[in-house]
Amino acid sequence: NIVSSASLGGKVELEQVVSKLGKTMYEPEQFPGLIYRMDEPKVVILIFASGNLVCTGAKKEQDVYDAVHKLHEILEEQNLIFYE
């Protein structure tokens, strides 16, 4: 089980991410991050509004790179990440 952290380099609109991505859980009163369960690679990503994230559950280091890259592409395609 690999746990890693990364920065996406921009701000993320978590409320909009919940409505556009499946397999998410976001309860800002209890925890400031959005929980996203990715199927391929099979990981769980905690996404914060600051653009920081924590990826857990990866079996290989390459899975972390693939998951973060895939998430970044999804957020860009859906216009859910904003750069200042």
C-alpha positions as CSV (number, residue, x, y, z in Angstrom):
1,N,0.0,0.0,0.0
2,I,1.6,3.3,-1.2
3,V,0.5,6.6,0.2
4,S,1.7,9.8,-1.6
5,S,1.0,13.5,-1.8
6,A,1.0,15.8,-4.8
7,S,0.0,19.2,-5.9
8,L,-2.1,19.8,-9.1
9,G,-0.8,23.4,-9.4
10,G,-4.2,25.1,-9.3
11,K,-7.4,25.5,-7.2
12,V,-10.1,22.9,-7.5
13,E,-13.9,23.6,-7.2
14,L,-14.9,20.7,-5.0
15,E,-18.6,21.3,-5.1
16,Q,-18.6,21.1,-8.9
17,V,-16.3,18.0,-8.8
18,V,-18.9,16.2,-6.8
19,S,-21.6,16.8,-9.4
20,K,-19.5,15.9,-12.4
21,L,-17.5,12.9,-11.1
22,G,-18.9,9.7,-9.9
23,K,-17.7,7.8,-6.8
24,T,-17.1,10.9,-4.7
25,M,-17.8,11.8,-1.1
26,Y,-17.7,15.3,0.1
27,E,-18.9,16.5,3.5
28,P,-17.1,19.8,4.2
29,E,-18.6,20.0,7.7
30,Q,-16.7,16.8,8.7
31,F,-13.6,16.9,6.5
32,P,-12.3,19.6,4.1
33,G,-11.3,17.2,1.4
34,L,-13.2,15.4,-1.3
35,I,-12.8,11.6,-1.4
36,Y,-12.6,10.2,-4.9
37,R,-12.5,6.4,-5.6
38,M,-10.8,5.8,-8.9
39,D,-11.4,2.4,-10.6
40,E,-8.3,2.3,-12.8
41,P,-5.8,2.3,-11.3
42,K,-7.6,1.3,-8.1
43,V,-6.8,4.1,-5.7
44,V,-8.5,6.5,-3.4
45,I,-7.6,10.2,-3.8
46,L,-8.3,12.9,-1.2
47,I,-8.6,16.2,-3.1
48,F,-8.4,19.6,-1.4
49,A,-9.6,22.9,-2.7
50,S,-6.0,24.2,-2.7
51,G,-5.1,21.7,-5.4
52,N,-3.2,19.4,-3.0
53,L,-4.0,15.8,-2.9
54,V,-3.2,12.5,-1.1
55,C,-3.3,9.2,-3.1
56,T,-3.7,6.0,-1.1
57,G,-4.0,2.3,-1.9
58,A,-1.7,2.1,-4.9
59,K,0.2,-1.2,-5.3
60,K,3.0,0.2,-7.4
61,E,4.6,3.6,-7.7
62,Q,3.5,3.8,-11.4
63,D,-0.1,3.5,-10.3
64,V,0.3,6.8,-8.3
65,Y,1.7,8.6,-11.4
66,D,-1.0,7.2,-13.6
67,A,-3.8,8.1,-11.1
68,V,-2.6,11.7,-10.6
69,H,-2.1,12.3,-14.3
70,K,-5.6,10.8,-15.1
71,L,-7.2,13.0,-12.4
72,H,-5.5,16.1,-13.7
73,E,-6.7,15.4,-17.2
74,I,-10.3,14.9,-16.0
75,L,-10.3,18.1,-14.0
76,E,-8.9,20.1,-17.0
77,E,-11.4,18.6,-19.5
78,Q,-14.3,19.4,-17.2
79,N,-13.0,22.9,-16.3
80,L,-12.8,22.1,-12.6
81,I,-9.3,23.3,-12.0
82,F,-8.3,27.0,-12.1
83,Y,-4.8,28.4,-12.3
84,E,-3.9,31.8,-10.8
